[in-house]
Amino acid sequence: MTAWPVALREGAVWLRPIRARDQKQWDQVRARNRDWLAEWEATLPPGGRPGPTSFRGFVRMVTRQARRGEALPWLVWVDPGGGAGWRVAGQLTVSPIHYGSANSATLGYWIDQGFAGRGVIPTAVALAADFCFTELGLHRIEIAIRPENTKSLRVVDKLGFRHEGCRRAFLHINGDWRDHEIFVMLAEEAPAGGLVARWRQSRHGG
């Protein structure tokens, strides 16, 4: 198990642990993308137990989970160039992480619409997956995607995740229980040089 916090970077994409002081940028991105994200956002089912009601409470919760080795809660930062500096472009979380006989994790993410289609999320997923395989020694990484989410389906296709099947009514999303397609990569299926190296090569026509 690797001690938290951990930050990862590939070019203009940076995975950095979420912090309470990130609230202003996080709030701005979420507000700007409210309609864009609404179709894919997790919602509380009837009778469900609510989580933290504030951003700071959320950060405290996921930081505790990270320190216990149960999660990797990152913000996705992007440097768009032109002297603009680093900006919050989304979020990527590996959770839950199971050790022992399962030795696996689930990975989820969202992205600012303004950065969609620029290779940000494939880069972020590749960074996270490489870390999980090489540093945490995990055997399996799973990503659940709604079948209607064509942009997210392209992410797993680009990175070589294998389609494993459909889970019916898997998560409560946007007010109802939704089916999700499950995509998986095992450690032995990952490229020898890592997902980041293969993704970098594919983007540059290698």
N, C-alpha and C positions, 0 to 999 in steps of 0.2 A: 504494500500500500504506500502511495506517495503522499507526503505531507502537503496539505493545503495551506496557502493558495498556490495555484499553478497558472501561468499565463503562456500562451502559445501564439506564434506568429508565422505567417507565410506571406511575404510581400506586403501588400497594402491591407491585409486582413489580420486582425488581432483578436484572439480570444482572451478576455481578461475577466477575472472574478467580479461578479456583480457586487456593488458596494452601495451603502446608503447615500453617499454623496452623488451617485449617478441619477438620483431621482428626477432632477430637472430635465436632463436630456431624455431619460426614459419616458417621462410623462409627455414630452413634446412629440416624440416619435409615435407613441401609442395614440395620442389624440389625432395626429395627422393621418394615421392609418386605421382609424376606427372602422370605417366601412370596408376597407380592404381586408382586414383581419376577421371581421365578424363571422364570416361564413365558416371559418376554420377554428374558432376559439372554443376552448373547453368551457363548459357551463356547469353549474351545480344542479344535479338532478333532484327531483322532489325527495325530501327526506335526507338529502346528503348533508354531511357535516361541513360547514364553511371553514375555509382556511383563514390565514391572517387578513385583516381588513385594511392594513396600511402597507405602503411600500417598505418602510423600515421593518415592520413585522415580518414581511415576506423575506427580506434580506437576512434577518436574524435566523429565520427558520432554515433557509437553504444553506447558510453558512455553517450552522450546526450540523446539518446533514453532511456537508462536504468534509468537515473536520472528522466526522465519524467514518468517512469513507463510503458513504451511501449515495453521494451525488457529486456531479461536477457542474455547478451553476455558472455559466459564462455569459457575459454580454459579447455580442459580435460588434467590433469596432472596425471602421473602414477609414482609410486616408484617401479621399478622392483626388488629392493632388491640388495644385494651384495655390498652395499655401493655406488651404482651408483648415488643416489639422484633422485630428482623429474625431470621428463622429460615431455615435451609437447607431448601428444599422439593423440590429436585431438581437435575438437571444438564442442561445443553444444550451440545452441542459441534458446531461447524461444522468438519468434517474428512472427507476431505482437501479443501483448496482448491487448485484448478488455475488458473493464469493462462495467458497465451499464447492459443493458438487455442481452447482449451476454455473458459476464463474461467468456471468453474463450481465448485460446492461441494455437498457432501452434509451434511445437518443431521440430528442425532439427539438424543434426549432421554429422560429418565425423570422420574417425579414421585412424591412421597410420596403414599400412598393417602389420607391425611388431607386433602390439598389437591386431589385429583382432582375434576373436575367443577365447579371454581370459576372457570374461565377463566384460570388461571395459565399453563398451557402454551400456549394460543393467544396470550396476550399476549407470552410469552417468544419464541415462534416469530416473531411479527410484528415484534418489536423486532430480532431477529437478521436476519431477511430484509431489513428496511428498511436496516439497516446494510450488509449485503452488497451490496445494489443501489446505494445512494447513496454510501457511503464507499469501498467496495472496487471498485465498478464492475463487479461480476460480472454475467453474462448469464443464468445458470441456477442455480436451487437445487432440489435433489432430496431427497425424504424417502422412505425405504423402510419399509414397515409390513407386518407379518404380517396376512394376511387375517382372522385370528381376533381381532385386536386392535381391537374395535369402538370403544373409547374413543379410541384414537389416530386411527382413521379419521374420527371426528367432528371432530378438530382440523383436519385438512387440508380437510375439507368446509366448516367454518366460515370458513376463511381464503381459500378459493377456489383451492386448488392443484388442478391438472388431473391426472386419472388417465392414466397413459401406458402401463401394461401390467404384466405379471407377470414377475419374474425367478425362474426355477426354482432351488431349492436355493441361494439367494443368500448366506445367512449361516448360520454354525453357532450355533444358539440352543438353550439348554436341552438340550444333549446330542445334537443331530441337525441336519442341513442342512435349512433351512426356506425355503419359497417366500416372496417378499415382493412386495407390490404397490408400484409406483413412482408417486409423485406429484411433479409438477414445477410450478414457476412460472418463467417467463422475465421478464426485466426489462420487456419491452414489455407483458406481461400484468398486471403489478402496477398497482394503482390509482394514479392521478396524485398523490394526496396521501399515499400510503404505506399499508402494511397496518395499521399501528397506528391511524391516523386512521379507516380504514374499520371496523376491529374495534371501536374505541371507540364509533363511531356506531351500529353494529349492536347493541351491548350496551345502549345507552341508548335503543333504539327508534327510531333515526333512519332 
